[in-house]
């Protein structure tokens, strides 16, 4: 991508180590997919923390794909879904041919995390 935007709003989030690690791996895979496959010129990442939840959205203006194509082997989508499910993170993925890719993650935060 030639233009990248990163935005963060809300208070600092306390996350369990398990959730934080899952978010890191999922985010890394999503950004790798954009770099390798999307042919995007813009990438937007937003992170919002609100009452007990962390919301992360990654989207691009790339070529997009039909959702069926996103489930092909080697794409890492199944791995992202598995990590999200195991960590209690809600993962939504949307894409349409010619309209980019959007990944949203909603993760629980932890009160008084160590």
Protein Blocks (a to p, Z undefined) as FASTA:
>chain_A
ZZdcdddedjdddddfklmmmmmmmmmmmmmmmmmmnopabdcddddddehiacdddddf
bebpafklmmpghklmmmmmmmmmmnopacdddddehiapaddddddddehiZZ
